[in-house]
Amino acid sequence: KKLGDRQGGTIEVESTQGVGTTFTVRLRFRIDTDAEEHPQAHAIQILQDSDHVLHGAKILIAEDNDLNMEIAQFILERSGATVLRAENGKEAVERFMASAPGELDLILMDLMMPVMDGLLATQVIRASGHPDAKTIPIIAMTANAYADDVERSLKAGMNGHLAKPLNAGKLVDTVAEYYKKRKAEKENHDGQGML
């Protein structure tokens, strides 16, 4: 109520015992006359511009929310990547351990998941004997973008952090950055192996 009052708004309450309560909050907002008429056009442009930038990338996404998974998968596949799905941290660890060396290019890891959370899953992956355990990029995805969450994810062995809701441009840019580095490392390693 204090926040509403400060904004020059009102709050009303209707309550019926045994039925429920309805809160109605009214706030005044100025219409942004400078805003784009169709904000979704910007998101579509980002997707069109990023066509095939991730061609050949194989990405594991660990996410328990179906909608978040669908959005991330759509954006990444639209950019040329192949996506593997895991519904929790335990499944992500199992999928990673079952992958061939060099098969996966990156893991997107939600922090808050059932069965095993993203922090523990990352620690298990990093401590495993898999040839890619220490080198595969793992990017945290979380609605909590607080500094301590970022710090905890980095301490667990993650390489970066993406805030939810996911921004299409930021997601593609971040994944592309790590994918290009990983691809260059693989090519460098393969070249050295041939000498």
Secondary structure, 3 states (H helix, E strand, C coil): CHHHHHCCCEEEEEEECCCEEEEEEECCCCCCCCCCCCHHHHHHHHHHHCCCCCCCCEEEEECCCHHHHHHHHHHHHHCCCEEEEECCHHHHHHHHHHCCCCCCCEEEEECCCCCCCHHHHHHHHHHCCCCCCCCCCEEEEECCCCHHHHHHHHHCCCCEEEECCCCHHHHHHHHHHHHHHHHHHHHHHHHHHHC
